[in-house]
Amino acid sequence: MIVPRVVALALFLASSTAPTVADPVQKAGLRLPSSAAGHRDAVKQIFIDSYQAYRKFAFGHDDLSPLSTSFSDGRNGWGASIVDAMSTMHIMGLNDFFTEAVNFSSHIDFSVSQTSDTVSLFETSIRYLGGLLSAYELSDNKFPVLVQKAKEVADKMAFAWVGNNDMPFGFIDFSTNAPTETSSNIAEAGTLSLEWSTLTKHTGNQTYADLSVKSLSHIANLVAPLPGLAAQGVDPTSGDFVGAFITWGGGSDSYFEYLIKHARLSNTNNNLFADTWHTAVDSSIKNLLRTSTVGNHVYLADFDDSQQIRHVGSHLACFNGGNWIFGGKLLNNQTIVDIGLQLVDACWNTYASTATGIGPETFSFISADGDFTGGGDPSPDQLAFNAKHGFYITTPDYILRPEVLESNFYAFRATGDTKYLDRAASAVNSFNTFLRTKTGFVGLDDVNNKNSTLIDDTESFWFAEVLKYLYLTFDDPNHISLDDYVFNTEAHPFKAPRAKPRYGSGNLIIPPQPFKTQQGPPLPQISPNRFLPVPLKNIINPQ
């Protein structure tokens, strides 16, 4: 149930009861070395080669299957790679690709799924809705058809909100407009406000923003297992949490990301979002922060239904460093920024420690309080790896995820430290060495094996996120400045208003009553991918 919030003084992070003036996110006077241009162009070439392969073998479909020179349609067959890639095309100055993509997008029929699948509210919002609206803004509003198409798909997705429910269901059958009425998670229900509020901005229809913000607000107002740290599962019908599992990883990640990003993009005077994010960070420092016994690497552990710490990490969770840097700057809180930078370093270590120089899907670590993960004990080989690197690999795949390079981008833009450029350059070299084929770029089954078998898939976020973050790391820092744009969780930048002097009240939120665990329907899969040997939900939050 939702209860009134009681606000208490921040004892750990805030130095006074008054909010402090927001810092610029980017370091002033940031300059790039002469070598950056060459690395930027190398990233652009990877994009061109990847996209040309997509155009040749998969155009109009969702994803390229490079090894079989074929395609897959896991995002309803609307051409996800085209729409997801548009903002990157514009940023890279690939005008011919962009014009072609706008033309294609103008003819997408969003009234029905082109496959037999239901439609994911979350994935469709971040990839299609976000991609269309970001491309519209980046091209100076020259192509109103992009807003028209965004409106068309949003009008269908709006059926995910049923009756008086504040939170939407996660999947809709577009042929009947009927949602699948079951449980959801906070990432699915709380990662909508940037896209839907931007649609309101360009249509004048307040309903879009209201739907998404009421869901985000509802989650933030629920009594959480730990202050500010929402449980992963939610039941849109009852409006309650399901279980008590806490993680900054998949299934929860982008809810926490959007709390502070919504505050920044909307410049709302409602302190709920920035204060809840601030409280979540404070609780994480007090309860989840762990340092590995080898290497002193800083991680955020999970907190399970039994209130046990799980010493686990994931590629998905590695967005957290960049998010803490971004939010710490807005709150002018150097403690948060500094810990964010430590989180970035630990996630980069998962890349630097493997044979390919690319990080794994999931990993675990050992800290002074033990090594409990919720799964089996580490093998002798894993313990030997941990003794050298301060973590051990639990899922060795790489499916072209962006989060480590995303946080690396934020770290460079915030500090100007060229070590982040060196890391990005290392990733470019690893991608060209181990992911490139004659027909596109692929994933790896084992990042710690230079002769790994390959994954026959190029997900659309390769174009939207990985290559955009790499490119912008080496590009003019004034181009798509973090003080002028807010990125959605698919790396689509939205134009932001001038920053407010302050974000949040400077106070932490203390729940007015104890948390009570509620049971509910089984939770949905987390970032499902048919190429992973074990579903992420079975690793992150097995039930």
Secondary structure as GFF3:
##gff-version 3
##sequence-region A 1 543
A	DSSP	beta_strand	6	8	.	.	.	ID=ss1
A	DSSP	alpha_helix	36	57	.	.	.	ID=ss2
A	DSSP	beta_strand	63	65	.	.	.	ID=ss3
A	DSSP	beta_strand	70	72	.	.	.	ID=ss4
A	DSSP	alpha_helix	80	92	.	.	.	ID=ss5
A	DSSP	alpha_helix	95	105	.	.	.	ID=ss6
A	DSSP	beta_strand	119	120	.	.	.	ID=ss7
A	DSSP	alpha_helix	121	123	.	.	.	ID=ss8
A	DSSP	pi_helix	124	129	.	.	.	ID=ss9
A	DSSP	alpha_helix	130	138	.	.	.	ID=ss10
A	DSSP	alpha_helix	145	157	.	.	.	ID=ss11
A	DSSP	three_ten_helix	158	160	.	.	.	ID=ss12
A	DSSP	beta_strand	171	173	.	.	.	ID=ss13
A	DSSP	beta_strand	178	179	.	.	.	ID=ss14
A	DSSP	beta_strand	184	185	.	.	.	ID=ss15
A	DSSP	alpha_helix	186	190	.	.	.	ID=ss16
A	DSSP	alpha_helix	193	203	.	.	.	ID=ss17
A	DSSP	alpha_helix	206	221	.	.	.	ID=ss18
A	DSSP	beta_strand	233	235	.	.	.	ID=ss19
A	DSSP	beta_strand	240	242	.	.	.	ID=ss20
A	DSSP	alpha_helix	253	266	.	.	.	ID=ss21
A	DSSP	alpha_helix	272	287	.	.	.	ID=ss22
A	DSSP	beta_strand	289	291	.	.	.	ID=ss23
A	DSSP	beta_strand	298	300	.	.	.	ID=ss24
A	DSSP	beta_strand	302	303	.	.	.	ID=ss25
A	DSSP	beta_strand	309	310	.	.	.	ID=ss26
A	DSSP	beta_strand	312	314	.	.	.	ID=ss27
A	DSSP	three_ten_helix	316	319	.	.	.	ID=ss28
A	DSSP	alpha_helix	320	330	.	.	.	ID=ss29
A	DSSP	alpha_helix	334	352	.	.	.	ID=ss30
A	DSSP	beta_strand	362	364	.	.	.	ID=ss31
A	DSSP	alpha_helix	380	389	.	.	.	ID=ss32
A	DSSP	beta_strand	392	395	.	.	.	ID=ss33
A	DSSP	alpha_helix	403	415	.	.	.	ID=ss34
A	DSSP	alpha_helix	419	434	.	.	.	ID=ss35
A	DSSP	beta_strand	436	437	.	.	.	ID=ss36
A	DSSP	beta_strand	440	441	.	.	.	ID=ss37
A	DSSP	beta_strand	443	444	.	.	.	ID=ss38
A	DSSP	beta_strand	454	455	.	.	.	ID=ss39
A	DSSP	alpha_helix	461	461	.	.	.	ID=ss40
A	DSSP	pi_helix	462	466	.	.	.	ID=ss41
A	DSSP	alpha_helix	467	474	.	.	.	ID=ss42
A	DSSP	beta_strand	485	487	.	.	.	ID=ss43
A	DSSP	beta_strand	493	495	.	.	.	ID=ss44
A	DSSP	beta_strand	508	510	.	.	.	ID=ss45
A	DSSP	alpha_helix	536	540	.	.	.	ID=ss46
###
